[in-house]
Amino acid sequence: MAWWGWVLVGWVVLSFAAAPVVGKALREADRRERGVTEPAGSPAVRTRRIPVPPLTFALLVTAAVLETVGFVVRTSGHEYGSGLLWSMDHSLSVPRMFVVAIFLAATLSAAAGAARSPGRRQWWAAVAVISLLIAQVKAGGTLHYEAIDALRLTGRPLLATLLSAVVVAVVLVGLWWLSRTERRDRRRMLIAFGLYASAAVGLSGVTSLIGHAGASAYWQAAATFVEETGEAFGAVAVLTAVLVGVAPRLVLPADWLLRRQADALTLDASGTLAPRRNGLQLPPR
């Protein structure tokens, strides 16, 4: 196997090995932030997991179809002329603009949430700004490439990937700090942005390494397909996380009970909390 193949295998193995550790660390940090200690030997408490909304499922299927069309167009040798419209990574192509539209929707939703919830304005404003910046870059912004070129890292994909990872880490840490008093949507949003960043930076770095290793056009197209599909799925995760926070009735089941006082300030809530039909009454947060 070529060296870039081992790099790809190592990246995947490292991701699977690090994911449980990172997840456990986030869970522990969230528990300490709430000031709740978990006694030894306590039984597991069942949490309410949000089901995959129909809107999210439809967006995921659409993204997969668009990226598949782009992959077929490239591997069949028709990526020229009108075929560029379906390119996976060409500027202003349909797959890229689909991701841009998702982030613009997330931007508008987060901005509306900031306007509706004064106590959470800083948090949702930060989410809106980050989503808008991602949309600008995805739509064809050259700031990232200009920075890489200015640092003379164009021919050094590994260093460029590491630098991009540092920048992403700084942004996520900044968002984490801004959300230090935000308990309701913090983890969901950070995980969603982290998923997109993993594809935009991690998978992009793998694609660059494969290209610089002299792989065939088919394998380069396959790497681009995985990268762009991962970015599209990450974008859908971001939009879903935003909508759950600012307009839960658009994505949650109709009989899903709103438990928190903050839910009364969402865009689609009537201003009151729905009563719980059974079980323990949870205090508003």
Secondary structure, DSSP 8 states (H G I E B T S, - for coil): --HHHHHHHHHHHHHHHHHHHHHHHHHHHHHHHHT----TT------------HHHHHHHHHHHHHHHHHHHHHHTT--SGGGGGG-SSSTT-HHHHHHHHHHHHHHHHHHHHHHH-GGGHHHHHHHHHHHHHHHHHHTT--HHHHHHHHTT-TT-HHHHHHHHHHHHHHHHHHHHHHTTT--SSHHHHHHHHHHHHIIIIIIHHHHHHHHHTT--HHHHHHHHHHHHHHHHHHHHHHHHHHHHHH-GGGTS-TT----SGGGGGSTT--SS----SSS------
